[in-house]
Amino acid sequence: MKNQTSQYSDQELCILLSDQGSSADAAFAEIYSRYSSRLHAYCVKIMNDYDEASDIFQETFIRFVQAARNKSEMTNVPAFLLRIARNLCLNAKRDKKQTTEPMDYMLVSEDRNYDKKQLLDLIDDALSKLSEEYKEAFVLREYDGFSYQEIADITGLSLSNVKIRVVRAKNQIREILQPYIKELS
């Protein structure tokens, strides 16, 4: 069944998820393999806490399966997953009153030179300094590759508001990194 599920569309997999048994397990495994890495990266970038992001990531898939079993209509599975993750992240941030220091989650291979690692650290640090509204739009656009319209659908914002947030995020990151880029070059 596993090999067959790779040929199914997301909607067909969601229908299989509503069943019980091995077909549901294979459908879940396929959806997980398609979207887990991107979803986990989103949670980590938004939360700035690997453990908390991992908890939210797991909760996202639990809620996704519950929705699929309740036969909720899902026409855009990655957007549906991100909407769940986004809401969980926003709730966690709202409930968490204290500020945590950002951690470096960029995977840097050992063969990269020090300057490149330093630049990646600076970019990650600049990202952590963005306001939540700008950070979310930037991460969805630049890290997850969503179109402006898809981001608008996920966040419930207007298309123009999404574009403004992404541009402002890029400008703020550029401004934060400007002195460091001059120093590195």
C-alpha positions in Angstrom: 0.0 0.0 0.0 2.9 2.4 0.8 4.2 2.4 -2.8 0.7 3.0 -4.1 0.0 6.0 -1.8 2.8 8.0 -3.4 0.7 8.2 -6.5 -2.4 9.5 -4.7 -3.3 13.1 -4.6 -3.6 14.8 -1.2 -7.4 14.7 -1.3 -7.3 11.0 -2.0 -5.0 10.5 0.9 -7.3 12.5 3.2 -10.2 10.2 2.2 -8.1 7.2 3.0 -7.2 8.7 6.4 -10.9 8.7 7.4 -10.8 4.9 7.2 -9.4 2.7 9.8 -6.5 0.2 9.4 -3.5 -0.1 7.1 -4.8 2.1 4.3 -5.2 5.0 6.8 -1.7 4.3 8.2 -0.2 4.3 4.7 -2.0 7.5 3.8 -0.8 9.3 7.0 2.8 8.1 6.3 2.6 9.5 2.8 1.3 12.9 3.9 3.8 13.0 6.7 6.7 12.3 4.3 5.4 15.0 1.9 5.0 17.9 4.4 6.8 17.1 7.7 10.2 18.7 7.1 8.7 21.9 5.8 6.2 22.1 8.6 8.7 21.4 11.3 11.0 24.1 9.9 8.2 26.6 10.0 7.4 25.7 13.7 11.1 26.1 14.7 11.5 29.4 12.9 8.3 30.9 14.4 8.8 29.5 17.9 12.6 30.0 18.3 12.5 27.0 20.6 13.2 23.6 19.2 11.5 21.5 21.9 8.3 23.7 21.9 8.3 23.7 18.1 8.5 19.9 18.1 5.6 19.6 20.4 3.5 22.0 18.2 4.6 20.0 15.2 3.3 16.8 16.7 0.1 18.4 17.8 -0.4 19.7 14.3 -0.4 16.2 12.8 -2.7 14.9 15.6 -5.3 17.7 14.8 -4.9 17.1 11.1 -5.7 13.4 11.5 -8.7 14.2 13.7 -10.0 16.6 11.1 -9.5 14.1 8.3 -11.3 11.4 10.3 -14.2 13.9 10.9 -14.3 14.1 7.1 -13.4 17.8 7.0 -12.9 19.0 3.4 -9.3 19.7 2.7 -8.6 21.1 -0.8 -5.1 22.4 0.1 -3.4 20.0 2.6 -0.1 22.0 3.1 -2.1 25.2 3.7 -4.4 23.3 6.1 -1.4 21.9 8.0 0.2 25.3 8.2 -3.0 27.0 9.4 -3.1 24.4 12.2 0.5 25.0 13.1 0.2 28.7 12.8 -2.8 28.8 15.3 -0.9 26.5 17.7 2.2 28.7 17.5 0.2 31.9 18.1 -1.6 30.3 21.0 1.7 29.1 22.5 3.3 32.5 22.1 0.2 34.2 23.6 0.3 31.9 26.6 4.0 32.3 27.1 4.7 35.6 28.8 8.4 35.4 29.1 10.9 36.1 26.3 13.4 33.4 25.4 16.7 33.9 23.7 16.9 32.7 20.1 18.8 29.6 19.3 20.6 28.7 16.2 18.8 26.0 14.2 20.6 26.5 11.0 22.2 23.3 9.9 25.7 24.2 8.9 28.0 21.5 7.6 31.5 21.3 9.0 33.2 22.1 5.7 31.6 25.5 5.4 34.0 28.3 6.3 33.7 30.5 9.3 32.4 33.5 7.4 29.5 31.7 5.9 28.5 30.2 9.3 28.8 33.7 10.8 26.6 35.1 8.1 24.0 32.4 8.7 24.0 33.1 12.4 23.5 36.8 11.7 20.6 36.1 9.4 19.0 33.8 12.0 19.6 36.5 14.6 18.1 39.2 12.4 15.0 37.0 11.8 14.5 36.6 15.5 14.5 40.4 15.9 11.6 40.8 13.5 8.1 41.4 14.9 5.9 38.3 14.8 3.7 39.6 12.0 6.7 40.3 9.7 8.6 37.1 10.7 5.6 34.9 9.9 5.1 36.4 6.4 8.8 36.2 5.7 9.2 32.6 6.8 6.2 31.5 4.8 7.4 33.3 1.7 11.2 32.7 1.8 11.6 29.5 3.7 8.4 27.6 2.8 8.1 29.1 -0.7 4.4 29.9 -0.5 2.9 32.5 -3.0 1.6 35.7 -1.6 -2.0 34.5 -2.3 -1.3 31.2 -0.3 0.1 33.2 2.6 -3.0 35.5 2.5 -5.2 32.4 2.6 -3.2 30.8 5.5 -3.1 34.0 7.6 -6.5 35.5 6.7 -4.8 38.8 5.6 -5.4 40.7 2.4 -3.0 40.1 -0.4 -1.6 43.6 -0.3 -1.1 43.3 3.5 0.9 40.1 3.0 3.1 41.8 0.3 3.7 44.8 2.6 4.7 42.5 5.5 7.2 40.5 3.4 8.8 43.7 1.9 9.0 45.3 5.4 10.6 42.1 6.8 13.2 42.1 4.0 13.9 45.8 4.6 14.3 45.3 8.3 16.6 42.2 7.8 18.7 44.2 5.3 18.9 47.1 7.8 20.0 44.8 10.6 22.6 43.0 8.5 24.0 46.1 6.7 26.9 46.7 9.1 27.9 43.0 9.2 27.7 42.6 5.4 30.1 45.6 5.0 32.4 44.0 7.6 32.4 40.6 5.9 33.1 42.0 2.5 
